[in-house]
């Protein structure tokens, strides 16, 4: 498992969401919300492997039925902007089987949520695409010892130094503050839960005998890495790749690996250049008092002349002539006259490198998002006829049709689910617009690739400057007797 996905959201009434609808979705069931009279039917979801309601000891036993639990939550929240539930989704390792992943999920939820007093509705989903994941729906209102819903917060008076209440601006009122009854809404919880989930996954992988594939909960940015993330490969693509049959997603990942390799190499080369220039700058500062003078134009042409002189010697490679021209060009462009100005040039190129690297990563992420949308729409259109044919069949004949066209129906349903989620998030299905935006990103990527090649050449010429600096310094060192 070389990636870690985690999202935390609040199911809020003022956003048109309900806890009953969220519970029906993650469990793949049909539930009626008695608070607003709406019925939510997700019984067609085919990839729900396991569902369960986990309760703390003081919860009423009837809350083990999610219909009872979440309808109780709905009726006990009276405000139009009420926060009904906390929703968590995170990836589980495809290396583990279903039983191992369910055990991992139950242990994580029990220790981090149920033991803290929350009711948890959990679901394990696996579409068979190499991306198994968990859904957790948590209550946000604590339960009292007798199983009643308690208060999320309370108001307490603000007291002065003598312990007296302080009058508010409104006549007859006193200054108060809001005090939460639990720490469940602490802003640091999301990152703590994320880290604990990663630890739980790594522990489960180790217990299963794996020695690699462990996850880091930090984002690439937090890790100080601007690596382009890999694209998830489904089981069909993996099987084809193992048989030596190239796939589109496989080709994309090979290209990403090559790009990351280039970026890692350039980053390492710039780091070595920077370390050398820092050392040379400090050394120059120490030697300045001894009368050393490595002034501008003479230094540039002296270093270039050294290359030209050595290039006409036998057994020397022709690239030395090219190096002399490149060295003069970059020293003139960045006004390199000594180690200090060389360090400034390296830092400038370094800044260009990280800016370009960040743009490439952003371009890749946008390209990936658009590609998923385009591919989902194309699958939806392609396999729509199979789904419509299945819908028209009587119930007795559907099972046989499912066996014959299981792949086509699965592709359609996955694409339809994805497009529906896009619409639920307020996005319009705009296939032509997506294609146009993708074409623009591809052109931008071509320019970024060209700029990266130019930057690679700048790094190479700076390395020539470094090499000739070192050669010149060696020639100036006094001989030892």
C-alpha positions in Angstrom: 0.0 0.0 0.0 2.0 3.0 -1.3 -0.7 5.7 -0.7 -2.8 7.0 2.2 -6.2 8.5 1.7 -8.2 10.1 4.5 -11.1 12.6 4.5 -13.1 13.9 7.4 -16.4 15.8 6.8 -19.4 17.0 8.8 -22.9 16.0 7.9 -24.6 19.3 8.3 -28.3 20.1 7.9 -27.7 23.6 6.5 -25.9 21.9 3.5 -29.0 19.8 2.8 -27.4 16.6 4.2 -29.0 14.2 6.6 -27.5 11.5 8.9 -30.0 8.9 7.7 -29.1 9.5 4.1 -25.4 9.2 4.9 -26.0 5.9 6.8 -28.1 4.5 4.0 -25.3 5.3 1.5 -22.4 3.7 3.4 -24.4 0.6 4.3 -26.0 0.1 0.9 -29.5 -0.1 2.5 -32.9 1.6 2.3 -33.7 3.9 5.2 -36.6 6.3 5.9 -35.8 9.6 7.6 -38.9 10.1 9.8 -37.8 13.7 10.5 -38.3 14.9 6.9 -40.2 12.0 5.5 -37.6 11.2 2.8 -36.6 7.6 1.9 -33.0 6.9 0.8 -32.5 3.7 -1.2 -28.9 2.5 -1.9 -29.7 -1.2 -2.1 -28.2 -1.3 -5.6 -24.7 -0.7 -4.3 -22.8 -4.0 -5.0 -19.5 -3.4 -3.3 -20.5 -3.2 0.4 -18.7 -6.1 2.1 -19.4 -5.5 5.8 -21.5 -3.1 7.9 -21.9 -2.8 11.6 -23.1 -0.4 14.3 -20.7 -0.2 17.3 -22.0 1.2 20.6 -20.5 2.4 23.9 -21.7 0.6 27.0 -24.2 3.4 28.0 -26.0 3.4 24.6 -29.5 1.9 24.4 -29.3 -1.6 22.8 -31.9 -0.6 20.1 -29.3 1.8 18.7 -27.6 -1.2 17.1 -30.2 -0.8 14.4 -28.9 2.1 12.3 -32.5 3.1 11.4 -33.3 3.7 15.1 -29.9 5.3 15.8 -29.8 7.9 13.1 -33.5 8.8 13.3 -33.0 9.4 17.0 -30.1 11.7 16.1 -32.3 13.6 13.5 -35.1 14.2 16.0 -32.7 15.4 18.8 -31.2 18.1 16.6 -33.7 20.9 16.2 -31.7 23.6 14.6 -31.7 24.3 10.9 -27.9 24.4 10.9 -27.4 21.4 13.1 -24.3 19.3 12.8 -25.7 15.7 12.7 -22.7 13.4 12.3 -19.0 13.2 11.5 -18.1 11.2 8.3 -14.7 9.6 7.8 -13.4 7.8 4.8 -10.0 6.2 4.5 -8.2 3.7 2.3 -7.4 0.2 3.5 -4.5 -2.0 2.3 -5.3 -4.1 -0.8 -2.6 -6.5 0.5 -4.9 -7.7 3.3 -7.9 -9.9 2.8 -11.4 -8.9 3.7 -11.3 -10.5 7.2 -8.0 -8.8 8.0 -9.3 -5.4 6.9 -12.6 -5.7 8.8 -10.6 -6.6 12.0 -8.3 -3.6 11.4 -11.3 -1.3 11.0 -13.2 -2.6 14.0 -10.1 -2.3 16.3 -9.4 1.2 15.1 -13.0 2.4 15.6 -13.3 0.8 19.0 -10.1 2.3 20.4 -10.4 5.8 19.0 -14.2 6.5 18.9 -16.4 4.0 20.7 -14.2 3.9 23.8 -14.5 7.7 23.9 -18.3 7.5 24.0 -19.3 7.8 20.3 -21.7 5.6 18.5 -20.1 4.4 15.2 -21.7 3.1 12.0 -19.0 1.5 10.0 -18.9 0.0 6.5 -16.2 -1.7 4.5 -16.4 -1.2 0.7 -14.4 -3.1 -2.0 -15.2 -2.6 -5.7 -12.5 -5.0 -6.7 -10.5 -2.2 -8.3 -7.6 -2.4 -5.9 -8.9 0.4 -3.7 -10.7 -1.1 -0.7 -11.8 1.6 1.8 -13.8 2.2 5.0 -16.6 4.6 5.9 -17.2 5.6 9.5 -20.2 7.7 10.6 -19.9 9.0 14.1 -22.4 10.7 16.5 -21.5 14.2 17.7 -23.7 14.4 20.7 -22.6 12.5 23.9 -24.8 10.1 25.7 -25.5 10.5 29.4 -24.9 7.5 31.8 -28.6 6.6 31.5 -28.5 6.5 27.7 -30.1 9.9 26.9 -28.6 12.4 24.4 -26.6 15.0 26.3 -25.5 18.5 25.5 -22.7 19.2 23.0 -21.8 22.4 24.9 -23.0 24.6 27.7 -22.7 28.3 28.6 -20.9 29.4 31.7 -20.6 32.8 33.3 -17.3 34.7 32.9 -16.3 35.9 36.4 -14.0 38.7 37.4 -11.1 38.4 39.8 -13.4 38.4 42.8 -15.6 35.6 41.4 -18.5 37.9 40.4 -20.4 37.8 37.2 -19.5 40.5 34.6 -22.4 42.5 33.1 -22.8 42.3 29.3 -23.5 45.3 27.1 -27.2 44.3 26.9 -29.0 45.4 30.1 -29.9 42.6 32.4 -27.5 40.1 30.8 -24.1 38.7 31.9 -21.0 37.8 29.9 -20.8 34.1 29.1 -18.6 31.7 27.1 -19.3 28.4 25.3 -17.7 25.3 26.9 -17.7 22.0 25.0 -18.7 18.9 27.0 -16.3 16.7 25.0 -13.1 17.1 23.1 -14.5 15.5 20.0 -14.6 18.8 18.1 -11.0 19.6 18.8 -9.3 20.9 15.6 -6.3 18.7 16.1 -8.3 15.5 16.2 -8.4 15.0 12.4 -4.6 14.9 12.1 -4.3 12.7 15.2 -6.9 10.2 14.0 -5.2 10.2 10.6 -1.8 9.4 12.1 -3.3 6.7 14.4 -5.1 5.1 11.3 -1.8 5.0 9.5 -0.1 3.3 12.5 -3.0 0.8 12.6 -2.6 0.0 8.9 1.2 -0.4 9.3 0.8 -2.7 12.3 -1.8 -4.8 10.5 0.6 -5.2 7.5 3.5 -6.2 9.8 1.3 -8.7 11.6 0.4 -10.2 8.2 4.1 -10.7 7.4 4.6 -7.7 5.1 8.0 -6.0 5.3 7.3 -3.1 2.9 4.4 -1.0 1.5 3.9 0.9 4.8 2.1 4.2 4.7 3.0 7.7 5.8 0.0 9.7 6.9 1.6 13.0 6.0 0.9 14.7 2.7 3.7 15.0 0.3 3.9 18.7 1.1 4.2 18.0 4.9 6.9 15.4 4.1 8.8 18.0 2.2 8.3 16.0 -1.0 6.8 17.3 -4.2 6.7 14.0 -5.9 3.9 13.3 -8.4 1.6 10.7 -6.9 1.0 7.4 -8.7 -2.3 6.5 -10.3 -4.2 3.6 -8.7 -4.2 0.5 -10.8 -7.2 -1.8 -10.6 -6.9 -5.6 -10.5 -7.6 -5.9 -14.3 -4.8 -3.6 -15.2 -2.4 -5.3 -12.8 -3.2 -8.7 -14.2 -2.7 -7.5 -17.8 0.6 -5.8 -16.8 1.8 -9.1 -15.2 1.1 -10.9 -18.4 3.2 -8.4 -20.3 0.2 -6.5 -21.8 0.7 -2.7 -21.6 -2.3 -0.8 -20.2 -3.0 2.9 -20.3 -2.8 3.3 -16.5 0.4 1.3 -16.5 1.9 3.5 -19.1 0.9 6.6 -17.1 2.5 5.2 -14.0 5.7 4.4 -15.9 5.8 7.9 -17.2 5.2 9.3 -13.6 8.1 7.1 -12.3 10.4 8.5 -15.0 9.4 12.1 -14.2 9.9 11.5 -10.4 13.3 9.9 -11.1 14.4 13.0 -13.2 13.1 15.3 -10.4 14.9 13.4 -7.7 18.2 13.4 -9.7 18.0 17.1 -10.4 17.1 17.8 -6.7 20.1 15.8 -5.6 22.5 17.5 -8.0 21.3 21.0 -6.9 21.7 20.0 -3.3 25.4 19.0 -4.0 26.0 22.2 -5.9 24.5 24.3 -3.1 26.6 22.5 -0.4 29.8 23.1 -2.5 29.0 26.7 -3.1 28.3 27.3 0.6 31.7 25.8 1.4 33.5 27.8 -1.2 31.9 31.1 -0.1 33.0 30.5 3.5 36.5 29.6 2.3 36.7 32.7 0.1 35.7 34.9 3.1 38.6 33.4 5.1 41.1 33.8 2.3 40.1 37.4 1.4 42.4 38.7 4.2 45.3 36.9 2.5 45.0 38.9 -0.7 43.2 36.4 -2.9 41.6 38.1 -5.9 39.2 36.1 -8.2 37.7 39.1 -10.0 34.9 39.0 -12.6 35.8 38.9 -16.3 39.3 37.5 -15.8 37.9 34.6 -13.9 35.2 33.9 -16.5 37.6 33.8 -19.4 40.4 32.0 -17.5 38.1 29.1 -16.6 36.8 29.0 -20.2 40.3 29.1 -21.5 41.3 26.2 -19.3 38.5 24.1 -21.0 39.5 25.2 -24.5 43.1 24.4 -23.8 42.4 20.9 -22.5 39.9 20.2 -25.4 42.7 20.3 -28.0 44.7 17.7 -26.2 44.6 14.2 -27.5 42.0 11.8 -26.1 39.9 14.6 -24.8 36.1 14.5 -25.6 34.6 17.0 -27.9 32.0 18.1 -25.3 34.7 20.2 -23.7 34.3 22.8 -26.5 30.6 22.9 -25.8 31.3 23.2 -22.0 33.5 26.3 -22.6 30.7 28.1 -24.4 28.1 27.0 -21.9 30.3 28.1 -19.0 30.8 31.6 -20.4 27.1 31.8 -21.1 25.9 30.9 -17.6 28.6 32.9 -15.8 27.6 36.0 -17.9 23.9 35.3 -17.4 24.1 35.0 -13.6 27.1 37.4 -13.2 29.3 34.7 -11.6 32.5 36.2 -10.4 33.3 34.3 -7.3 32.0 31.6 -4.9 29.4 34.0 -3.4 27.9 34.9 -6.8 28.0 31.3 -7.8 26.0 30.4 -4.7 23.5 33.1 -5.5 23.2 31.6 -9.1 22.7 28.1 -7.7 20.0 29.4 -5.3 18.2 31.1 -8.2 18.2 28.0 -10.3 17.1 26.0 -7.2 14.1 28.3 -6.8 13.2 27.9 -10.5 13.4 24.2 -10.1 11.0 24.0 -7.1 8.6 26.4 -8.8 8.6 24.3 -11.9 8.3 21.1 -9.9 5.3 22.5 -8.1 3.6 23.5 -11.4 4.2 20.1 -12.9 2.6 18.4 -9.8 -0.4 20.7 -10.0 -0.8 20.1 -13.7 -0.6 16.3 -13.1 -3.3 16.4 -10.4 -5.7 18.5 -12.5 -5.0 16.2 -15.5 -5.8 13.1 -13.4 -9.0 14.6 -12.1 -10.2 15.5 -15.6 -9.1 12.1 -17.0 -11.1 10.2 -14.3 -14.2 12.3 -15.2 -13.8 11.8 -19.0 -13.2 8.1 -18.6 -16.1 7.7 -16.3 -18.4 9.5 -18.8 -17.1 7.4 -21.7 -17.7 4.1 -19.7 -21.2 5.3 -18.7 -22.1 5.9 -22.4 -20.4 2.7 -23.6 -22.1 0.3 -21.1 -25.4 2.1 -20.8 -27.0 -0.3 -23.2 -26.1 -3.3 -21.0 -27.6 -1.7 -17.9 -30.8 -0.8 -19.7 -31.1 -4.3 -21.1 -30.6 -5.6 -17.5 -33.3 -3.2 -16.2 -35.9 -4.4 -18.7 -35.4 -8.1 -17.8 -37.7 -9.8 -15.3 -36.2 -10.6 -11.9 -35.8 -14.3 -12.7 -33.5 -13.6 -15.7 -31.3 -10.9 -14.3 -28.9 -13.2 -12.4 -28.0 -15.0 -15.7 -27.5 -11.7 -17.4 -25.3 -10.5 -14.5 -23.1 -13.6 -15.0 -22.7 -13.0 -18.7 -22.2 -9.3 -18.6 -20.8 -8.8 -15.1 -17.8 -6.7 -16.2 -19.9 -4.4 -18.4 -22.5 -3.8 -15.7 -19.8 -3.2 -13.0 -18.1 -0.7 -15.2 -21.4 1.1 -15.8 -22.4 1.2 -12.2 -19.0 2.5 -11.0 -19.1 5.2 -13.7 -22.7 6.2 -12.8 -21.9 6.3 -9.1 -18.9 8.6 -9.8 -20.8 11.0 -12.0 -23.7 11.1 -9.5 -21.2 12.1 -6.7 -19.9 14.9 -9.0 -23.5 16.1 -9.4 -24.2 15.8 -5.7 -21.2 18.1 -5.1 -22.7 20.7 -7.5 -20.6 19.9 -10.5 -22.2 19.8 -14.0 -21.5 16.9 -16.4 -19.7 18.7 -19.1 -17.9 16.1 -21.3 -16.9 18.6 -24.0 -15.7 21.1 -21.5 -13.6 18.5 -19.7 -12.0 17.4 -23.1 -11.2 21.0 -23.9 -9.6 21.7 -20.4 -7.6 18.4 -20.7 -6.2 19.5 -24.1 -5.1 22.8 -22.6 -3.4 21.0 -19.7 -1.6 18.7 -22.2 -0.2 21.8 -24.0 0.9 23.3 -20.7 2.6 20.0 -19.7 4.5 20.0 -23.0 5.8 23.5 -22.2 6.7 22.5 -18.6 8.6 19.5 -19.9 10.5 21.8 -22.3 11.3 24.2 -19.4 12.5 21.3 -17.3 14.9 20.2 -20.0 16.3 23.7 -20.2 16.7 23.8 -16.4 18.5 20.4 -16.6 21.0 22.0 -19.0 21.4 25.0 -16.6 22.2 22.6 -13.8 24.8 20.8 -16.0 26.5 24.1 -16.8 26.6 25.0 -13.2 28.3 21.7 -12.5 30.9 22.7 -15.2 31.4 25.9 -13.3 31.9 24.0 -10.1 34.4 21.6 -11.8 36.5 24.4 -13.2 36.4 26.3 -9.9 37.9 23.2 -8.3 40.4 22.7 -11.0 41.5 26.4 -10.8 41.8 26.2 -7.0 44.0 23.1 -7.2 46.3 24.9 -9.6 46.7 27.8 -7.3 47.5 25.7 -4.3 51.3 25.9 -3.3 53.3 22.8 -3.8 54.3 20.8 -0.7 57.9 19.9 -0.1 
